[in-house]
Amino acid sequence: MQYLKPSLLATLLSLIFAMSLQAAAPISGEWLLAVDAPRGKPTPTLTITENAPGEFSGSLSGPKGTFAIDAIKVHGNSFSFPFQIKTAFGTVELQYAGQIDEDAMTGAIATPRGDTPFTGQRQ
């Protein structure tokens, strides 16, 4: 009977740990994006963190620096977030939207000139 208690405790702790890993949001992590832009194929890094259950933020890093993303909306495996970029012509509002399939991401960036597709791989 004494051996049953430690093994039962170990089993319960293992189960709780496994459930906490499964509960992690599928979007959280670091993603290497490949953007099919009209003037080349930039490869920014998108980092997403779950701050609290259902609350996400992150950053987008590339050759022009690292930019904070304050509000990322996640619904199931779909996500979206606004992103502003400063250009010589003023500030441009972009809207990223996509889907996660395990370690792969697909989506599009809505720009004033139309949608630009992108893919991503979890790093």
C-alpha positions as CSV (number, residue, x, y, z in Angstrom):
1,M,0.0,0.0,0.0
2,Q,2.9,2.4,0.7
3,Y,4.2,2.0,-2.9
4,L,0.8,2.8,-4.3
5,K,0.7,6.4,-3.0
6,P,4.0,7.6,-4.5
7,S,3.3,6.0,-7.9
8,L,-0.2,7.4,-7.9
9,L,1.2,10.9,-7.1
10,A,3.8,10.5,-9.9
11,T,1.1,9.5,-12.4
12,L,-1.1,12.4,-11.5
13,L,1.8,14.9,-11.7
14,S,2.7,13.5,-15.1
15,L,-0.9,13.8,-16.3
16,I,-1.1,17.4,-15.1
17,F,2.2,18.3,-16.8
18,A,1.0,16.6,-20.1
19,M,-2.3,18.5,-20.0
20,S,-0.5,21.8,-19.4
21,L,1.6,21.2,-22.5
22,Q,-1.5,20.5,-24.6
23,A,-3.2,23.6,-23.3
24,A,-0.6,25.9,-24.7
25,A,-1.9,28.0,-27.6
26,P,-0.9,26.6,-31.0
27,I,0.2,30.1,-32.1
28,S,2.6,30.8,-29.3
29,G,6.3,30.6,-30.3
30,E,8.7,32.0,-32.8
31,W,7.8,31.8,-36.5
32,L,10.0,32.4,-39.5
33,L,7.8,34.0,-42.2
34,A,8.3,34.1,-46.0
35,V,6.4,37.0,-47.5
36,D,5.6,36.9,-51.2
37,A,6.0,40.7,-51.6
38,P,6.0,42.4,-55.0
39,R,9.6,43.7,-54.4
40,G,11.2,40.6,-53.1
41,K,10.7,37.9,-50.5
42,P,11.4,39.2,-47.0
43,T,11.7,36.7,-44.2
44,P,10.7,38.5,-40.9
45,T,10.5,36.6,-37.6
46,L,7.1,36.7,-35.8
47,T,7.3,36.0,-32.1
48,I,4.0,35.4,-30.2
49,T,3.5,35.1,-26.5
50,E,0.4,34.3,-24.5
51,N,0.4,36.8,-21.7
52,A,-2.8,35.4,-20.0
53,P,-5.3,32.9,-21.2
54,G,-6.6,34.3,-24.5
55,E,-4.4,37.4,-24.4
56,F,-1.6,37.5,-27.0
57,S,1.2,40.0,-27.9
58,G,4.4,39.7,-29.7
59,S,6.9,41.3,-32.1
60,L,7.8,41.3,-35.8
61,S,11.6,41.5,-36.5
62,G,13.3,42.1,-39.8
63,P,16.0,44.2,-41.4
64,K,14.4,47.4,-40.4
65,G,14.2,46.5,-36.7
66,T,11.9,44.9,-34.2
67,F,8.3,46.2,-33.8
68,A,5.9,45.4,-31.0
69,I,2.5,43.9,-31.7
70,D,0.1,44.7,-28.8
71,A,-3.1,42.9,-29.7
72,I,-3.2,39.5,-31.5
73,K,-6.7,38.0,-31.8
74,V,-6.7,34.2,-31.8
75,H,-9.8,32.0,-32.5
76,G,-9.0,28.3,-32.6
77,N,-6.2,28.0,-35.2
78,S,-6.9,31.4,-36.8
79,F,-5.3,34.6,-35.9
80,S,-5.1,38.3,-36.9
81,F,-3.4,41.4,-35.8
82,P,-3.0,45.0,-37.1
83,F,0.5,46.3,-37.8
84,Q,1.5,49.9,-38.7
85,I,4.6,50.6,-40.7
86,K,6.1,54.0,-41.3
87,T,7.2,54.8,-44.9
88,A,8.4,57.8,-46.8
89,F,4.7,58.4,-47.7
90,G,3.4,58.2,-44.1
91,T,2.1,55.5,-41.8
92,V,0.5,52.5,-43.5
93,E,-1.9,50.2,-41.7
94,L,-1.5,46.5,-42.5
95,Q,-3.7,43.6,-41.3
96,Y,-2.1,40.2,-40.9
97,A,-4.5,37.2,-40.8
98,G,-3.8,33.5,-41.1
99,Q,-4.1,29.9,-39.9
100,I,-1.9,27.5,-38.0
101,D,-1.6,23.8,-38.9
102,E,0.8,22.4,-36.3
103,D,4.2,23.9,-37.1
104,A,3.1,25.6,-40.4
105,M,1.4,28.9,-40.9
106,T,-0.3,30.4,-43.9
107,G,-2.0,33.7,-44.4
108,A,-2.2,37.1,-46.1
109,I,-1.3,40.7,-45.2
110,A,-4.0,43.1,-46.2
111,T,-2.3,46.2,-47.6
112,P,-3.7,49.3,-49.3
113,R,-2.6,47.7,-52.7
114,G,-4.1,44.3,-52.1
115,D,-3.3,41.1,-50.2
116,T,0.2,39.8,-49.9
117,P,0.4,36.0,-49.1
118,F,2.8,34.6,-46.5
119,T,3.8,31.3,-45.0
120,G,5.6,30.5,-41.8
121,Q,7.5,27.8,-40.0
122,R,7.7,27.3,-36.3
123,Q,11.3,27.7,-35.1
